Amino acid sequence: MSDVPTYRKIIHIDMDAFYASVEQMDNPALRGKPVAVGGSENRGVVSAASYEARKFGVRSAISGVLAKKYCPEIIFVRPRFDRYKEISSKIHKIFHEYTDLVEPLSLDEAYLDVTQNKKGNPSASLLAKEIRLRILNEVGLTASAGISVNKFVAKIASDVNKPNGQKTVNPDEIIPFLEELPIRKFYGVGKVTTEKMYQLGIFTGLDLKGKSLEFLEKHFGKSGTFYYKVVRGIHNSEVKPFRVTKSVAAEHTFDVNLSSEIFMLEQLERIAVSLEKRLKKHNISGKTVTLKIKYSDFTQQTRSKTLPYFISDKSLIMEIVEELLYQEKMKDSVRLLGISLNNLNNEEKKAVVVQLKFAF
């Protein structure tokens, strides 16, 4: 009987600047130029930026106004989600030629468990290289990959040699790899948590590893247990082909800010229609209705109400939304409204792809 431990072989594939790269592929005039998908020089939010734009500090989630300030030569392109989904389907078809254990995180990234794979290749690194080459040859886009024994390390590793590269972290390399890693690069450690960790003297994985479980639970609650384990290479989450959706949402950013609740209700009706269609299509209902409001100064507010029963009907959703809208006075004009439904009855159902609502 062998004493050699057996490890899972996980690949995380992440497309390089996916939305922007698709636009550059489809329109040769955009190649080599700074491109922002979504937003405009007057308003709106950037969904994705090409690598040429990222050199100037343009990135997703910043305003179009700021993107234009950072990069005066920026070219704004309207998002085409149908096209991105079409390309994503081709990429996922390639994934499934290697393994059925594919867990999509979004249109442009996924985990693959290739411990047992359809090619009979024991090398996850060689498989990742082959998959990336096929995506380039058959789709025309570059992808990066991270390879390791668990999803957490693979996810981080895929970012190391971007764009168009890959990084393998072998079992005996995991601890040194994580110890040297800046804490801001730990998957699951966002901007706010990073600042909090800095204040506690945690700047690298080694610093994090030096803190006791009690210390981390005291300062970060349940997340403290997660941080304690992952920095030691412990992350046993399996690659799940279907991820259960925890919420279904629809939202819209307006060309002109809204200052009247009457106008807001008209727009919310349209958003609720879109939300109802998604819910009915997948036979999903929920108990918690959340109204999302983003003001002209970019501050954001959410208001929620949980019911004792499941709903999916537009009229019932709007009853709650109207109640939430008038719950308190608006503090400013509104640039974005959204409705989401949580506490879903879909524990046994497949994931629903939810995308940002850009235009009616």
C-alpha positions, 0 to 999 in steps of 0.5 A, spaced: 500 500 500 502 506 497 504 512 503 504 517 497 498 522 498 493 523 493 491 530 491 486 533 487 488 536 480 484 543 479 485 548 474 482 555 474 481 558 467 480 565 467 479 569 460 484 575 459 480 581 459 474 577 456 469 582 454 474 587 451 478 582 448 471 579 444 470 586 442 477 587 439 477 580 436 470 582 432 472 589 430 480 589 428 480 597 429 480 596 436 486 592 437 491 595 440 487 600 443 484 602 450 477 599 450 472 600 455 466 596 455 460 599 458 459 606 461 461 613 457 465 619 458 459 622 461 456 617 465 455 609 466 460 604 469 465 600 466 464 593 466 471 591 463 477 594 460 482 592 455 489 591 457 491 597 454 486 601 458 488 598 464 495 601 464 492 607 465 488 605 471 482 604 468 478 597 470 471 595 471 466 598 476 469 605 475 465 610 472 466 612 465 467 619 467 473 617 471 475 612 465 476 618 461 480 622 466 485 617 466 485 615 459 483 621 454 484 616 448 479 611 451 474 608 446 467 606 450 463 600 447 456 598 448 456 591 451 453 585 447 452 580 452 449 575 447 455 575 443 459 574 450 455 568 452 455 565 445 463 565 445 463 562 452 459 556 450 464 555 445 469 555 451 465 551 455 464 546 450 472 545 450 472 544 457 467 538 457 471 535 452 476 534 458 472 533 464 464 533 466 467 536 473 466 544 470 464 549 475 462 556 471 464 562 476 461 567 470 462 567 463 469 568 463 472 563 468 471 556 471 474 551 475 475 544 472 477 538 476 482 533 472 484 528 477 480 523 472 480 526 465 477 524 459 484 524 455 487 520 460 493 525 461 496 525 469 499 532 468 494 537 469 499 543 467 499 539 460 492 539 460 491 546 462 496 548 456 492 544 451 486 547 453 489 554 453 492 553 446 485 550 443 481 556 446 486 560 442 486 556 436 478 555 436 475 561 439 481 566 437 482 569 445 487 568 450 486 565 457 490 564 463 490 558 468 492 556 475 493 549 477 493 546 484 490 541 489 484 546 491 480 551 488 483 557 492 490 556 490 488 555 483 484 561 483 490 565 486 495 562 481 491 563 475 492 571 476 500 570 477 502 570 469 496 574 466 495 575 460 496 568 456 500 564 461 499 559 467 502 558 474 502 551 477 503 550 485 505 543 487 503 540 493 510 542 496 510 549 494 503 551 497 505 554 503 511 558 501 507 560 495 501 563 500 506 565 505 509 570 500 503 572 497 500 579 499 494 579 503 490 583 498 491 578 493 488 572 497 481 570 494 476 572 498 479 578 501 476 584 499 478 592 499 475 593 506 478 587 509 485 588 506 485 595 510 482 592 516 488 586 516 493 592 515 491 595 521 492 589 525 499 588 522 497 583 517 500 584 510 502 577 507 500 570 508 506 569 513 503 575 517 496 571 517 499 565 518 502 567 525 495 569 528 491 564 532 484 561 530 482 565 536 484 572 534 482 571 527 475 569 529 475 575 534 476 580 528 473 576 522 467 572 525 466 566 521 471 568 515 476 568 521 476 560 520 476 560 513 482 565 513 486 560 518 485 554 514 486 557 507 493 560 509 495 553 511 493 550 504 486 547 507 480 548 502 476 542 501 471 545 497 469 540 491 468 542 483 461 543 483 458 542 476 452 546 478 452 552 482 446 553 486 443 561 485 442 564 491 439 570 488 436 573 482 436 580 480 435 585 474 437 592 474 438 598 470 443 604 470 439 611 467 441 616 462 438 621 466 438 621 473 431 620 476 428 625 482 421 623 482 418 616 485 413 616 480 418 616 475 422 610 479 416 606 479 415 606 472 422 604 471 421 599 477 415 596 473 419 594 467 425 591 471 420 587 475 417 584 468 424 582 466 425 579 473 419 575 473 421 572 466 427 569 469 424 567 475 418 563 471 423 561 466 427 557 471 421 555 475 424 559 481 421 563 487 423 567 493 421 570 500 426 576 500 425 582 496 431 587 495 430 594 492 437 597 490 438 604 489 444 608 487 444 615 487 447 620 483 453 621 488 454 614 487 452 612 494 448 605 494 442 603 499 439 597 499 432 596 502 429 589 504 423 585 506 422 578 507 415 574 506 413 568 510 411 565 503 415 564 496 413 569 490 415 570 483 409 574 480 411 581 478 405 584 481 407 581 488 414 583 487 412 590 485 407 591 492 413 590 496 418 594 492 413 600 492 413 599 500 420 599 500 421 605 495 416 609 500 420 607 506 424 613 507 425 619 503 430 619 497 436 623 499 438 625 492 437 623 485 437 616 482 442 613 477 441 606 478 435 602 480 435 594 481 430 589 484 433 582 487 429 576 490 433 572 495 431 566 500 430 562 493 426 555 493 432 552 488 436 548 493 435 542 488 435 546 482 441 548 477 444 555 477 441 561 473 445 565 469 444 572 472 447 578 468 447 586 469 441 589 466 444 595 461 438 597 457 431 595 455 
